[in-house]
Amino acid sequence: MSAAPIPVIDLTGADEGGAVRDAVARALVEAAVEHGFVYIRNTGLDIPATAVNGAFDISRKLFKLPAASKEPCKIQTNNRGWTGMHVETLDPKTQRVGDTKEAFNFGEFVDGKAQQPLPAELAPEEPQIDAFFDLCYRLCLKLNDLLGIGLEVSPPDFFTTAHRKEAGPSGNTLRLLYYPPRVAGEADDGEDVRAGAHSDYGSMTLLFRLAGQAGLEICTRDGSWAPVPVLPVGTGVDKDDAPPILVNIGDLLSYWTGGLLRSTVHRVVFPPPGAAGSAASPANVTPGESTKEPRYSIAFFCHPAGASPLSAVPSARVAEAVAKAQGEGKAIAAPDSKIMTADEHLQMRLRSTYLDLYDKK
């Protein structure tokens, strides 16, 4: 199974404007159109390696805490808090059991303080979590700005404006994730999925991973699954201080662009039964990566202001794509053939993911 041919883009010089910025913006759009995913080389310009490493240190500390410390912070319908093993089901149509993972969602901070319950043990790290959240938010503003330029949206800051805090409350979420390894000798239950197949609910996602940890796959245009290595071979990113940041397009940017930008389905899997620890590398594991150890990842889900309507943006390229898709009977519009808002879409997706949580309400 070949790795997904996702391009690597370096944002160095994009802040200076001019030809470099425009070239980066075009490359970003083409990656979003073709793959829905792109690697952003982490040169420390936007998010220093020390900040990434610090966030993973917090994640390890959090998931080592006893359940008694996390239980008072259980996830609520505002999508904030802790989810235990098998609580979330990202692919409810096909999964027999919930995802084999734990997660903790942080929402917006106000004056450096979380607006949700946190385990007491994390109190010393609260300023650090807030700072990392802000770094992610600012990088998302930059990427939204570049997408607007690359798509020649009028005005070009359409996406950025919709995502600024001044536009109103949003679903921005920083999520720490922990996936346990498959226990050696454990009976195979037929479930190789750690996180079910899904597209992301917001506009874009930043994903931080650790070198050597396998599992992520994307669904390609031909319907097959392809692994997404942490360090794409032959790109030189293995020499950087931190692995590249993987960025993927979410549902809202896809709706906003009539499906031109791809909200690509992806999942996290175990290796085939019996393959873990074998001499031969499993088919869905990139050489140099393993699923024998716990897998940690960090996602920042970027959302626009909740009241933002999901109508097509003013762009000649988007209009052309919409017209072509309509002619082929493949148009992507907001669900239920009506214009939804960002918040309405988010709530629709959460209800299908956390059935028990919403049933109790």
C-alpha positions in Angstrom: 0.0 0.0 0.0 1.7 3.2 -1.2 1.7 6.3 1.0 -0.7 9.1 0.0 1.2 11.6 -2.3 0.4 14.6 -0.2 2.5 17.7 -1.1 4.8 19.5 1.5 4.5 23.3 1.5 6.9 25.7 3.2 5.2 28.9 4.4 8.5 30.8 4.7 8.2 34.2 3.0 4.4 34.0 2.7 4.0 36.8 5.3 6.0 39.2 3.1 3.4 39.3 0.3 4.2 39.5 -3.3 5.1 36.7 -5.6 6.2 34.3 -2.8 2.9 34.6 -1.0 0.9 34.2 -4.2 2.8 31.1 -5.2 2.3 29.5 -1.7 -1.4 30.4 -1.9 -1.8 28.7 -5.3 0.1 25.6 -4.1 -2.1 25.4 -1.0 -5.3 25.6 -3.0 -4.2 22.9 -5.5 -3.3 20.6 -2.6 -6.7 21.3 -1.1 -8.5 20.6 -4.4 -6.6 17.4 -5.3 -6.1 15.8 -1.8 -7.9 17.8 0.8 -4.7 17.4 2.8 -1.3 19.2 2.8 1.8 19.0 4.9 3.0 22.4 6.3 6.7 22.3 7.0 7.2 23.2 10.6 10.2 25.5 10.5 9.2 27.1 13.8 8.1 30.3 12.1 4.5 29.9 13.3 4.5 27.1 16.0 7.9 26.4 17.6 9.0 22.8 18.1 9.3 23.6 21.9 5.5 24.5 21.9 4.6 21.3 20.1 6.8 19.1 22.4 5.3 20.9 25.5 1.8 20.2 24.3 2.6 16.5 23.9 4.1 16.4 27.4 0.8 17.8 28.8 -1.1 15.2 26.8 1.0 12.3 28.3 0.4 13.7 31.8 -3.3 14.1 31.2 -4.0 10.6 29.9 -1.9 9.0 32.7 -4.3 10.5 35.2 -6.8 8.1 36.9 -10.3 8.1 35.6 -11.4 9.7 38.9 -9.5 12.9 37.9 -11.0 13.0 34.4 -14.6 11.9 35.2 -15.7 15.3 36.5 -14.7 16.8 33.1 -16.7 14.4 30.9 -17.7 15.8 27.6 -20.9 17.8 27.3 -23.1 18.9 24.4 -20.9 22.0 24.0 -18.2 19.5 22.8 -15.8 20.3 25.7 -14.2 17.8 28.0 -13.0 14.2 28.3 -14.2 11.2 26.3 -13.2 7.8 27.5 -12.5 4.7 25.5 -15.3 3.7 23.0 -17.4 6.8 23.9 -17.1 8.5 20.5 -18.2 6.7 17.3 -17.0 8.6 14.3 -18.4 6.1 11.8 -21.7 5.0 13.4 -23.0 3.4 10.1 -20.3 0.7 10.1 -18.7 0.6 13.5 -19.8 -2.1 16.0 -18.0 -0.5 18.9 -16.9 3.1 19.6 -13.5 4.4 18.8 -10.5 2.9 20.6 -9.2 6.1 22.0 -9.4 8.7 24.7 -9.7 12.4 24.0 -9.9 15.8 25.8 -11.4 18.8 24.1 -10.4 22.4 25.1 -12.6 25.3 24.0 -11.8 29.0 23.9 -9.8 30.5 26.8 -10.8 33.9 28.2 -8.1 36.0 29.9 -5.9 32.8 30.1 -8.6 30.7 31.8 -10.5 27.7 30.4 -14.2 28.1 30.2 -14.8 24.4 31.2 -13.8 22.0 34.0 -10.2 20.8 34.0 -8.5 18.1 36.1 -6.9 19.8 39.1 -3.6 18.2 38.1 -3.6 20.3 34.9 -3.9 23.7 36.7 -0.2 24.5 36.4 -0.3 23.9 32.6 -3.4 26.0 32.0 -1.4 29.0 30.6 0.7 26.7 28.4 -2.5 25.1 26.9 -3.9 28.6 26.3 -0.8 29.7 24.5 -0.7 26.6 22.3 -4.4 27.1 21.5 -3.6 30.7 20.4 -0.6 29.6 18.2 -2.9 27.2 16.4 -5.6 29.8 15.9 -3.2 32.3 14.4 -1.8 29.7 12.0 -5.3 28.9 10.9 -6.0 32.6 10.2 -2.9 32.7 8.0 -3.9 29.6 6.1 -7.5 30.9 5.6 -6.0 34.1 4.3 -3.8 32.2 1.8 -6.8 30.1 0.6 -8.8 33.3 0.0 -5.9 34.7 -2.1 -5.4 31.4 -4.0 -9.1 31.1 -4.8 -9.3 34.8 -5.8 -12.2 35.3 -3.4 -13.7 38.8 -3.4 -12.8 40.2 -0.9 -9.7 38.0 -0.5 -10.0 38.1 3.3 -13.5 36.5 3.3 -12.4 33.4 5.1 -10.1 35.2 7.5 -12.9 37.7 8.5 -15.3 34.8 9.2 -12.8 33.2 11.5 -11.8 36.2 13.6 -12.9 36.3 17.2 -14.6 39.6 16.5 -17.1 37.8 14.2 -18.6 35.9 17.2 -18.3 32.7 19.2 -17.0 29.7 17.3 -16.5 26.0 17.7 -12.7 26.2 17.7 -11.4 23.2 19.6 -8.0 22.0 20.7 -8.1 18.2 21.1 -5.5 15.9 22.8 -5.8 12.3 21.7 -4.5 9.0 23.1 -4.7 5.6 21.3 -3.6 2.6 23.2 -1.7 -0.2 21.4 -3.3 -3.5 20.7 -2.4 -5.8 23.6 -0.2 -8.7 22.6 -2.1 -12.0 22.7 -5.4 -10.2 23.0 -8.3 -11.9 21.2 -9.1 -10.2 17.9 -12.6 -8.7 18.0 -12.7 -8.0 14.3 -12.3 -4.2 14.9 -9.1 -2.8 13.4 -10.4 0.8 13.6 -9.0 3.1 16.3 -11.0 6.1 15.0 -13.8 5.5 12.5 -13.9 6.9 8.9 -15.1 10.5 8.9 -14.6 13.9 7.5 -13.9 16.8 9.9 -16.7 19.1 11.0 -15.1 22.5 10.8 -13.3 24.5 8.2 -9.8 23.1 8.6 -7.8 21.0 11.0 -4.2 21.2 12.1 -2.8 17.8 13.1 0.4 17.3 15.2 1.9 13.8 15.3 5.0 12.1 16.7 7.6 10.5 14.5 7.4 6.8 14.3 3.7 6.5 15.2 1.6 4.9 12.5 -2.2 4.7 11.9 -3.6 7.6 9.9 -5.1 6.7 6.5 -7.0 8.8 3.9 -9.6 7.6 1.4 -8.2 8.4 -2.1 -10.2 9.4 -5.1 -10.4 5.7 -6.3 -12.0 4.7 -2.9 -8.9 2.9 -1.6 -7.1 3.7 1.7 -3.6 5.1 1.7 -1.4 5.7 4.8 -0.3 9.2 5.7 3.2 9.0 7.2 4.3 11.4 9.8 7.5 12.1 7.9 6.9 11.8 4.1 9.9 10.0 2.6 12.4 12.1 0.5 11.1 15.5 1.5 13.8 16.4 4.0 11.4 17.1 6.8 13.1 14.4 8.9 15.9 17.0 9.4 13.5 19.6 10.9 13.1 20.2 14.7 9.5 19.0 14.6 7.5 16.9 12.1 5.4 18.8 9.6 1.9 19.9 10.6 -0.7 18.0 8.6 -3.6 20.3 7.5 -6.8 19.0 6.1 -9.9 20.7 4.7 -13.1 20.3 6.7 -16.8 20.2 5.7 -17.3 23.9 5.9 -14.6 24.9 3.4 -16.0 22.2 1.1 -19.5 23.6 1.4 -18.3 27.2 1.0 -16.5 26.2 -2.2 -19.2 24.0 -3.7 -17.0 20.9 -3.2 -14.0 22.4 -5.0 -11.9 22.0 -1.8 -12.1 18.4 -0.6 -13.2 17.4 2.8 -11.4 14.1 2.6 -12.6 11.0 4.6 -9.9 9.6 6.9 -9.5 7.2 9.8 -7.0 5.8 12.3 -6.4 2.0 12.2 -4.5 -0.9 13.8 -2.3 -3.1 11.6 -3.9 -6.2 10.2 -4.5 -8.9 12.9 -1.3 -10.7 13.8 1.0 -8.2 12.0 2.0 -6.2 15.0 5.5 -7.0 16.0 6.1 -9.3 13.0 9.3 -9.1 11.0 7.4 -8.0 7.9 6.1 -4.4 7.9 2.2 -4.5 7.8 0.7 -3.3 4.6 -0.8 -0.2 6.1 2.3 0.9 8.1 4.9 3.1 6.5 8.5 1.8 7.0 10.0 3.3 10.2 6.6 3.6 11.9 4.9 1.3 14.4 1.6 0.7 16.1 3.2 -1.3 18.9 3.4 1.8 21.2 0.6 4.1 22.4 -0.2 6.7 19.7 -0.6 10.4 20.7 -1.8 13.1 18.4 -3.1 16.7 18.8 -5.7 18.3 16.6 -6.8 21.9 16.4 -10.3 22.1 14.8 -10.7 25.5 13.2 -14.3 26.8 13.0 -15.7 30.1 11.7 -18.2 32.2 13.8 -21.1 29.9 14.5 -23.6 32.2 12.7 -21.7 32.0 9.4 -23.9 30.8 6.6 -22.6 28.0 4.4 -23.3 29.6 1.0 -20.8 29.5 -1.8 -18.1 32.2 -1.6 -17.7 34.9 -4.2 -15.0 33.5 -6.4 -15.0 32.9 -10.2 -13.2 29.6 -9.8 -15.7 28.4 -7.2 -18.6 29.5 -9.4 -17.1 27.5 -12.3 -16.6 24.4 -10.1 -20.2 24.7 -8.8 -21.6 24.9 -12.3 -19.5 22.0 -13.5 -20.6 19.8 -10.5 -24.2 20.7 -11.0 -23.9 19.6 -14.6 -22.5 16.3 -13.5 -25.1 15.9 -10.7 -22.3 16.0 -8.1 -23.0 19.4 -6.5 -22.0 19.7 -2.8 -24.3 22.1 -0.9 -25.2 22.5 2.7 -27.1 19.5 4.0 -30.9 19.2 3.5 -30.8 21.4 0.4 -30.9 24.5 2.5 -28.3 27.0 3.7 -27.2 26.0 7.2 -25.0 27.9 9.6 -21.6 26.6 10.9 -23.2 25.9 14.3 -26.1 24.0 12.8 -23.8 21.8 10.9 -21.6 21.2 13.9 -24.5 20.2 16.1 -25.8 17.9 13.4 -22.5 16.1 13.2 -22.0 15.9 17.0 -25.5 14.3 17.5 -24.5 11.5 15.1 -21.2 11.0 16.9 -22.3 11.1 20.6 -25.7 9.3 20.5 -25.8 8.4 24.1 -24.9 12.0 25.2 -27.7 13.6 23.2 -30.2 10.8 24.0 -29.7 11.6 27.7 -30.6 15.2 27.0 
